Amino acid sequence: MIEVKKIYLDKNLEIVDGNRGYYIYFERIGHRFSRIEEIVHPDEREYFLSLLKSNSEKNNKILRFKKNTDEYRYNTVKVSNCIYNNVEVKCLELIDIYDEFELIEESCIENDKLKSALGILDDSFFFYEKQTNIFRMVHYHGEKCIVDFNIDIDSWKKQMIDDSYVEKNSIAGFIKMIESLKECHSKIYVNLKGSFRTQGKISENLDFIGTRFERDEKISIVGRIVENSSRATSQDTNNLLEELKIDALTKCYNKKTITDYAVKKFSAPANSDKTALIIVDLDHFKPVNDAYGHLAGDKVLEQTGTLLRNIVGNQGVVGRYGGDEFLIIINSVNDEITLRGILQSILINSKSKFENLFGEIKVTTSVGAAVFPDNGNTFDELFKKADFCLYRAKDKGRNRYVFYRPELHQALYLKSVEATSGVKYQGRDVLELQFMTEFMRDLSSSPFKAIRNILNHMCETYNLNDITIYYGESLHRIYTAGKKRDEMESADYIHLPGFRKALGSERFIRMDFPEDIKPDALDFLNAIVSRGIKSTIQCILGTADDIKGLVTFNRTKESSQWAEYEVNCALMFASTFNLLPESVKVDFALYSKLKV
């Protein structure tokens, strides 16, 4: 947490008191400052005293102050008038800029990469806060943070244009970036040419890469400014942007980000504090989608994300792991009472949030948890045990939590690891394979129903926009599970050279993020992107030399990493459908009332 230091000054600008943060930061045993100029850097005292003596309140200046360690540190300073002990005084509020940027790094869950980036002289760091409209830009020289700008963003925009720091062909893009920052878009990625960092001396080709985050009801954008000397550099920065990404619907971290964070967290723990890994799964979510539509389901997910972030607060992080499942990492869970309190809060608040909203459908939560280091020392081990507990909670009737206790769960858990037969718990991959087994079993007796059921299940469970089957010479759509869109009527893009290059020797194309597609297959990528697809698995029917059809599994809301069991099940369905008699495929197309 950032500690705000408050200093109260009388009319003679003598220090009369301060808060806890002030005494910790400035005071030393046996020595106390009495005059404010004693702790301001000598080069800035005259300017600072003139600010204090002026009647107007000065906000968000950055000056150097002397810590109790005798080092000078940059602090943002806000000056205001207030009443203290019935006397009118000036109040200074100081925030150490290093603390501020450490919080920004923590919020982005990219500590290692951002710290590394800040150590590179050619990289700069920017920060925009919506509430104050302040734009800050800094760079690092060794351990020293150099503040380039700390200014109202509209004033910065005017200065950059008036002083010709932005090249003419980049002005439109620069103005658009300012608008995106002020609207706090979920991501910022703009390439601009100008002398932003050299202030008129040298023109550079720069990428502004940022992401939105919220903390303590404050909305901000944080990002990096890096030189883009080639297309490859742009590709690298795009990859970084994806890694910083927030789930657009729930405002929680996406699966890749929360997973990467958890892996790092448990592979190199910062201290010996106990840390909880918690999996939260919504009960009866699918019936809400079926009865009330996807908009209602999206609202439930959005509100669940807000609810979980409020419960966790600054104690940890929340990510959307997939579908209606959330992953939480909470620090300093040093006793069972604390853990039970958190888990109980999730149950009570989620039940209360959705009570009576959907008639007889009761939306609640099932929760599983495991604790580092008591239950494991790696993310994989902790996740498996928390997942085991989640399914125990489901088995016991839902709307409850189970946390891993060796004396109760160890024997059953070990059996589930050794063999799943006869054990209630199964991992995600095993559970999905069971669905695929049932699908193949039902094909012989009721093929159309079996196909519809498995595709609808996969669409809901894997959080897909649609699963679409194309078949026949013209590769028209014959069936869609999920949302139908006009632009998906045909898969004619398989005739593009890029499709063949992306396919290679495989029978499928997997795209977690657009950057996964090879540079020589950009025509295929453009065709996919133009259809609004962000992540996809594309399985051919027939053979690579004689493609008779295609099955596509698509996400359109955001790019995200496919789980291996999702890929395996997609391939299993496509392979099974491929082996069906031609008459069954044709009849299914007719049954679906779409042209072959």
Secondary structure, DSSP 8 states (H G I E B T S, - for coil): ----EEEEE-TT-BEEEE-HHHHHHH-BTTB---BGGGSB-GGGHHHHHHHHHSSS---SEEEEEE-TTS-EEEEEEEEEEEEETTEEEEEEEEEEHHHHHHHHHHHHT-HHHHHHHHTSTT-EEEEEETTTTEEEEEEEETTEEEEEEEEEHHHHHHHHHHTT-B-GGGHHHHHHHHHHHHHT-SEEEEEEEE-TTTTTS--EEEEEEEEEEEETTEEEEEEEEEE--SHHHHHHHHHHHHHT-B-TTT-SB-HHHHHHHHHHHHHS-SSS--EEEEEEEEETHHHHHHHH-HHHHHHHHHHHHHHHHHHHGGGEEEEEEETTEEEEEES---SHHHHHHHHHHHHHHHHHHHTTTSTT---EEEEEEEEETTS-SSHHHHHHHHHHHHHHHHHTTSSEEEE--HHHHHHHHHHHHH--TT-S---HHHHHHHHHHHHHHHHTT-HHHHHHHHHHHHHHHTT-SEEEEEETTTTEEEEEEE---GGGSB-GGGGSHHHHHHHTTSSEEEESSGGGS-GGGHHHHHHHHHTT-SEEEEEEEE-SSSEEEEEEEEE-S------HHHHHHHHHHHHHHHHS-HHHHHHHHHHTT---
